[in-house]
Amino acid sequence: MYNTCHKETMNNKAPARPVVLGKYDITLGEKTISYTLKSSFKAKLIWLDIRSKTGLTVTIPRYYNITKLPDYLRSNSAWILRNITKYCSQTSESLVSSIRPANTVSYLGKCLKVMQKRNGCGLNVVKLHQNSLIVSLNTSGTDFSSHDLETWMRAQAVKIINEKVRRFSKQVGVAYNRVVIRDQKSRWGSCSCLKNLNFSWRLIMAPEPVLDYVVIHELCHLKEMSHSKKFWDLVARHCPQWHERRDWLDNHNLELKLPLLTNARWDRT
């Protein structure tokens, strides 16, 4: 997750991916929940992930005391039950429709209508115009796909996140090595011992103050690698509203991971 300190391992024998430990059940309230348990060398905190196809996945740090896990899950039962009901009782298409109106995408916290028109220049061009995303298509007759839209969103994420890292690094007073934008599955951002910063491109869909918080959070890790009081004091100094912005990410975590468009029926200009 965005608040997990990621340190690059120099141990080549450590598995690159989490190891599946098995399938388990737990009773939360009056409901029995099945979940997949994984163990990860990279995890410093417990990760909870809920998806429509796989249900609840719990990833624990490599040396976590597993006997404490039931109490942890029960302490988060409200969040688990709410999102299991919300995200696992619908198909992917109906899930997208229930959260976003048809043919729309979230961009910096705004809901944009995606519209397409034909052009004669032979190129697909995307332009942001007020509350719409205008897709100018070439004359080949091929519609704009969700993959094409993701490519555009990723490009915006690279540009905007790099700009924010440059600006906030001066404010925090730290130097960094490189910035990588990818589709991280379990965290919004991470910071390595080599001063490399990694961010999920899906942050481009969150409100800009939330994006600012994640960038500041990871930059502060360049001074304090742990989540100590000193670290959070540093975050608060540069982002006083970090509590609210972290809560927004927690509450909208799964929404940002949904497909961009599903079986779209395009509006044409």
Backbone torsions as a table, in degrees:
resi	resn	phi	psi	omega
1	MET	NA	173.0	-175.4
2	TYR	-64.3	-24.2	-178.5
3	ASN	-101.6	22.5	177.0
4	THR	-102.6	126.6	178.1
5	CYS	-78.1	117.1	-178.5
6	HIS	-102.6	121.5	175.9
7	LYS	-111.6	129.5	179.9
8	GLU	-69.0	131.6	-177.6
9	THR	-88.8	144.6	176.4
10	MET	-101.2	4.8	-179.6
11	ASN	-90.5	105.2	-176.0
12	ASN	-68.4	-15.4	-179.2
13	LYS	-83.5	-14.8	-179.3
14	ALA	-69.9	134.0	-179.7
15	PRO	-64.0	139.8	-177.7
16	ALA	-73.3	-27.4	-177.3
17	ARG	-117.0	157.0	176.8
18	PRO	-58.8	147.6	179.7
19	VAL	-98.1	129.5	178.9
20	VAL	-76.5	123.4	-179.4
21	LEU	-94.3	-20.1	177.9
22	GLY	144.9	-177.4	178.2
23	LYS	-107.3	136.1	-177.4
24	TYR	-138.2	164.1	176.9
25	ASP	-122.4	149.5	173.7
26	ILE	-146.0	142.5	178.3
27	THR	-93.9	120.0	178.2
28	LEU	-118.4	113.8	-173.8
29	GLY	66.9	-120.3	177.9
30	GLU	-109.0	12.8	-175.2
31	LYS	-119.5	135.9	175.4
32	THR	-92.9	123.5	-176.5
33	ILE	-110.0	128.3	173.1
34	SER	-92.1	142.4	179.0
35	TYR	-146.3	155.5	175.0
36	THR	-95.6	127.7	-179.5
37	LEU	-102.8	129.2	178.2
38	LYS	-126.7	156.3	176.4
39	SER	-122.4	136.7	-175.7
40	SER	-134.1	136.5	174.5
41	PHE	-70.1	-26.4	-176.4
42	LYS	-82.6	-24.9	-174.8
43	ALA	-69.9	131.1	172.6
44	LYS	-106.2	-20.3	176.6
45	LEU	-127.4	168.8	175.8
46	ILE	-77.1	133.9	177.8
47	TRP	-107.3	130.2	173.3
48	LEU	-111.9	126.8	-178.3
49	ASP	-135.0	128.1	179.9
50	ILE	-122.2	126.2	179.1
51	ARG	-132.6	152.1	-174.6
52	SER	-61.8	-32.8	-175.6
53	LYS	-89.1	-31.1	-172.8
54	THR	-111.8	-9.3	-178.7
55	GLY	72.6	-146.6	-176.0
56	LEU	-85.5	129.1	172.0
57	THR	-120.1	130.0	179.2
58	VAL	-114.7	120.7	178.4
59	THR	-111.7	125.0	-177.6
60	ILE	-112.6	154.8	173.9
61	PRO	-60.9	156.1	-172.7
62	ARG	-55.0	-40.8	-174.6
63	TYR	-109.7	26.8	179.3
64	TYR	-69.3	140.9	176.9
65	ASN	-76.1	101.4	-171.0
66	ILE	-64.2	-19.9	179.2
67	THR	-66.9	-18.2	179.3
68	LYS	-86.1	-10.4	-173.1
69	LEU	-63.2	-44.9	179.8
70	PRO	-54.9	-42.3	178.7
71	ASP	-64.4	-38.1	178.8
72	TYR	-64.1	-45.2	-179.3
73	LEU	-65.0	-39.1	178.7
74	ARG	-66.1	-35.1	178.8
75	SER	-68.5	-19.6	177.7
76	ASN	-111.1	22.1	-174.2
77	SER	-63.1	-36.8	-178.6
78	ALA	-61.0	-46.2	179.7
79	TRP	-65.9	-43.3	-178.1
80	ILE	-63.4	-49.1	-177.6
81	LEU	-65.0	-40.5	-179.4
82	ARG	-62.3	-43.4	-175.4
83	ASN	-83.5	-27.9	172.7
84	ILE	-61.2	-45.5	179.2
85	THR	-64.3	-40.3	-175.2
86	LYS	-74.1	-40.1	-169.3
87	TYR	-105.4	-14.1	-176.8
88	CYS	-110.9	2.4	179.4
89	SER	-103.2	4.7	-177.4
90	GLN	-131.1	157.8	172.7
91	THR	-75.0	165.5	-179.9
92	SER	-58.0	-40.7	-177.1
93	GLU	-68.4	-46.3	-179.1
94	SER	-68.5	-28.9	178.2
95	LEU	-66.1	-44.7	177.7
96	VAL	-61.3	-44.1	-177.2
97	SER	-64.9	-33.6	-177.6
98	SER	-73.2	-20.7	-177.4
99	ILE	-102.9	-38.7	-179.7
100	ARG	-124.9	142.2	173.8
101	PRO	-59.6	157.8	-177.5
102	ALA	-57.7	141.4	174.8
103	ASN	57.5	42.2	175.1
104	THR	-129.6	158.9	174.1
105	VAL	-135.5	155.1	174.7
106	SER	-91.7	133.5	180.0
107	TYR	-142.6	112.6	-176.1
108	LEU	52.0	39.9	175.7
109	GLY	85.4	-3.9	179.4
110	LYS	-102.2	145.3	177.4
111	CYS	-91.6	110.9	-176.5
112	LEU	-102.4	135.0	173.5
113	LYS	-79.9	129.4	179.1
114	VAL	-95.4	121.5	-178.6
115	MET	-128.5	152.9	-179.8
116	GLN	-129.6	152.5	174.5
117	LYS	-145.7	161.6	179.9
118	ARG	-92.7	147.7	174.5
119	ASN	-134.0	170.5	-177.5
120	GLY	-108.3	13.4	-174.3
121	CYS	-90.7	-6.0	177.7
122	GLY	80.3	8.1	-178.8
123	LEU	-126.9	150.9	170.9
124	ASN	-89.6	124.1	-176.5
125	VAL	-126.7	133.9	177.8
126	VAL	-114.0	130.5	179.1
127	LYS	-133.4	140.1	177.1
128	LEU	-90.7	122.6	-179.4
129	HIS	-134.4	107.2	-178.4
130	GLN	53.6	-115.6	-178.9
131	ASN	-103.1	24.4	-179.7
132	SER	-130.3	154.0	173.1
133	LEU	-113.1	107.2	-175.8
134	ILE	-91.6	120.2	179.9
135	VAL	-105.2	109.3	177.0
136	SER	-91.5	115.0	-175.3
137	LEU	-99.5	153.8	174.6
138	ASN	-73.0	177.5	-172.8
139	THR	-88.1	11.7	-177.6
140	SER	-73.2	-15.0	178.8
141	GLY	93.0	-2.6	-179.7
142	THR	-81.8	129.3	178.1
143	ASP	-74.6	158.9	175.9
144	PHE	-74.0	128.6	-175.1
145	SER	-99.9	167.5	175.8
146	SER	-61.3	-34.2	178.2
147	HIS	-63.9	-42.6	178.0
148	ASP	-62.3	-41.3	179.7
149	LEU	-64.2	-40.6	178.2
150	GLU	-63.2	-38.3	178.2
151	THR	-59.9	-42.4	179.0
152	TRP	-66.5	-42.9	-179.5
153	MET	-63.2	-40.7	178.4
154	ARG	-62.6	-41.0	180.0
155	ALA	-62.6	-40.5	177.7
156	GLN	-65.8	-38.6	179.5
157	ALA	-62.7	-43.6	179.6
158	VAL	-58.9	-46.8	-177.2
159	LYS	-66.3	-50.5	-173.3
160	ILE	-72.3	-42.5	-179.3
161	ILE	-65.8	-40.9	177.6
162	ASN	-62.1	-39.2	177.7
163	GLU	-62.7	-42.4	-178.8
164	LYS	-69.2	-38.7	178.0
165	VAL	-61.9	-43.8	179.2
166	ARG	-61.3	-43.6	-177.4
167	ARG	-69.8	-48.4	-175.2
168	PHE	-75.6	-23.7	177.1
169	SER	-64.6	-34.3	176.4
170	LYS	-69.6	-37.9	179.9
171	GLN	-67.2	-43.2	-179.7
172	VAL	-76.6	-27.0	179.2
173	GLY	84.0	43.5	-179.8
174	VAL	-131.2	157.9	174.5
175	ALA	-111.5	144.2	-179.3
176	TYR	-127.4	165.1	-178.3
177	ASN	-90.5	-70.3	179.3
178	ARG	-144.1	162.1	179.5
179	VAL	-117.6	128.1	179.0
180	VAL	-120.1	130.7	177.6
181	ILE	-108.8	123.2	-177.7
182	ARG	-145.5	-178.6	177.9
183	ASP	-99.3	74.4	-178.1
184	GLN	-70.9	134.2	-173.6
185	LYS	-86.9	-28.0	-170.9
186	SER	-120.5	0.3	-178.2
187	ARG	-153.1	151.9	178.6
188	TRP	-85.6	-29.7	178.7
189	GLY	-156.5	159.3	176.5
190	SER	-153.3	159.5	-178.2
191	CYS	-133.4	132.5	-178.3
192	SER	-104.2	166.5	178.0
193	CYS	-65.0	-19.0	178.4
194	LEU	-87.8	8.8	179.5
195	LYS	66.8	28.9	172.5
196	ASN	-92.0	138.5	180.0
197	LEU	-112.3	132.4	178.6
198	ASN	-121.3	137.4	179.5
199	PHE	-137.1	149.3	174.5
200	SER	-79.7	134.6	179.4
201	TRP	-64.5	-21.3	-177.1
202	ARG	-69.1	-12.0	174.7
203	LEU	-62.3	-19.4	179.5
204	ILE	-65.4	-16.4	178.9
205	MET	-86.8	-16.4	-178.5
206	ALA	-80.6	157.9	174.4
207	PRO	-56.2	147.9	-174.5
208	GLU	-58.4	-39.5	177.5
209	PRO	-61.1	-31.5	177.5
210	VAL	-68.8	-42.4	176.3
211	LEU	-61.2	-41.5	177.4
212	ASP	-58.2	-43.4	-178.7
213	TYR	-60.7	-45.2	-178.2
214	VAL	-63.6	-41.5	178.6
215	VAL	-62.5	-47.0	179.7
216	ILE	-62.3	-41.8	179.4
217	HIS	-54.8	-50.7	-177.5
218	GLU	-69.8	-34.9	177.3
219	LEU	-65.9	-35.7	178.3
220	CYS	-65.7	-26.4	177.1
221	HIS	-67.3	-18.7	176.6
222	LEU	-70.1	-17.8	174.4
223	LYS	-101.2	-37.4	-178.2
224	GLU	-133.3	107.2	-175.3
225	MET	-75.6	-19.2	-179.7
226	SER	-99.3	168.2	176.0
227	HIS	-93.4	57.6	-179.4
228	SER	-84.4	171.4	176.4
229	LYS	-60.0	-36.9	178.9
230	LYS	-62.2	-38.6	178.2
231	PHE	-64.1	-49.9	-177.1
232	TRP	-66.6	-31.4	174.1
233	ASP	-63.8	-37.9	178.2
234	LEU	-67.2	-43.1	177.1
235	VAL	-60.2	-45.7	-178.3
236	ALA	-62.8	-32.0	179.7
237	ARG	-64.6	-35.6	-177.0
238	HIS	-102.3	-13.6	179.3
239	CYS	-146.3	79.8	-175.7
240	PRO	-58.7	-26.8	-178.4
241	GLN	-94.4	26.0	-173.7
242	TRP	-62.1	-31.2	179.4
243	HIS	-59.8	-50.4	-178.2
244	GLU	-64.3	-37.9	-177.8
245	ARG	-73.5	-35.4	174.5
246	ARG	-66.9	-40.5	178.3
247	ASP	-62.1	-37.4	179.0
248	TRP	-61.3	-43.9	178.9
249	LEU	-63.3	-41.4	179.1
250	ASP	-62.0	-40.7	-176.1
251	ASN	-77.7	-23.0	-177.3
252	HIS	-115.5	13.6	-176.1
253	ASN	-51.8	-50.3	-175.1
254	LEU	-75.5	-30.4	179.0
255	GLU	-61.2	-39.1	-177.9
256	LEU	-70.2	-15.7	-178.2
257	LYS	-97.6	1.7	179.8
258	LEU	-72.9	158.3	174.1
259	PRO	-57.8	147.5	-178.4
260	LEU	-66.5	-48.7	-179.3
261	LEU	-140.3	145.4	178.4
262	THR	-132.9	119.5	178.6
263	ASN	46.1	52.1	-175.2
264	ALA	-68.5	139.4	168.8
265	ARG	-106.9	107.9	-166.1
266	TRP	-72.7	143.0	166.5
267	ASP	-88.8	136.8	-177.2
268	ARG	-117.0	139.9	178.9
269	THR	-86.8	NA	NA
